[in-house]
Amino acid sequence: MAMTVRLPEELDAQLTALAERRHTSKHALLIEAADRFLREEVTTEQAVTIARGVADRYSELLKKLEDA
């Protein structure tokens, strides 16, 4: 899927410099960045879901500890 990405000049310059250092393209860096971001978001969502489950499961115990 093709898309156009408009970057602020400073971000574009930083991306260009990184691409040059890595001997790759800005396109490849943006693909890598998007992939990392999505994997981190999934991990965060999973952690939040687990934390909510723990909180629900142990809510009475947590309340007792809070009151102690």
C-alpha positions as CSV (number, residue, x, y, z in Angstrom):
1,M,0.0,0.0,0.0
2,A,1.4,3.4,-1.0
3,M,1.1,6.4,1.3
4,T,2.7,9.8,1.6
5,V,4.3,10.8,4.9
6,R,4.9,14.5,5.6
7,L,7.6,15.0,8.2
8,P,8.7,18.1,9.9
9,E,12.1,19.3,8.5
10,E,14.1,18.4,11.6
11,L,12.7,14.9,11.8
12,D,13.3,14.4,8.1
13,A,16.9,15.5,8.6
14,Q,17.4,13.2,11.5
15,L,15.9,10.3,9.6
16,T,18.1,11.1,6.6
17,A,21.2,11.1,8.8
18,L,20.3,7.8,10.4
19,A,19.6,6.2,7.1
20,E,23.0,7.3,5.8
21,R,24.7,5.9,9.0
22,R,22.9,2.6,8.6
23,H,23.3,2.4,4.9
24,T,19.6,2.0,4.4
25,S,16.6,4.0,3.2
26,K,14.3,6.2,5.1
27,H,11.5,4.0,3.9
28,A,13.1,1.0,5.6
29,L,13.6,3.0,8.8
30,L,9.9,4.0,8.8
31,I,8.8,0.4,8.3
32,E,11.1,-0.7,11.2
33,A,9.7,2.1,13.4
34,A,6.1,1.3,12.6
35,D,6.7,-2.4,13.3
36,R,8.4,-1.6,16.7
37,F,5.6,0.8,17.6
38,L,2.9,-1.7,16.9
39,R,4.7,-4.5,18.8
40,E,5.1,-2.2,21.8
41,E,1.5,-1.2,21.7
42,V,0.3,-4.8,21.6
43,T,2.6,-5.6,24.6
44,T,1.3,-2.6,26.5
45,E,-2.3,-3.6,25.8
46,Q,-1.5,-7.2,26.9
47,A,0.1,-5.9,30.1
48,V,-2.9,-3.6,30.9
49,T,-5.3,-6.5,30.3
50,I,-3.3,-8.8,32.6
51,A,-3.1,-6.0,35.3
52,R,-6.8,-5.4,35.1
53,G,-7.4,-9.1,35.5
54,V,-5.2,-9.3,38.5
55,A,-6.8,-6.3,40.1
56,D,-10.3,-7.8,39.5
57,R,-9.2,-11.2,40.8
58,Y,-7.6,-9.9,43.9
59,S,-9.7,-6.7,44.5
60,E,-11.0,-7.9,47.9
61,L,-7.5,-8.7,49.1
62,L,-6.1,-5.4,47.8
63,K,-8.9,-3.6,49.6
64,K,-8.1,-5.4,52.9
65,L,-4.4,-4.6,52.5
66,E,-5.3,-0.9,51.8
67,D,-7.3,-0.7,54.9
68,A,-4.7,-2.4,57.1
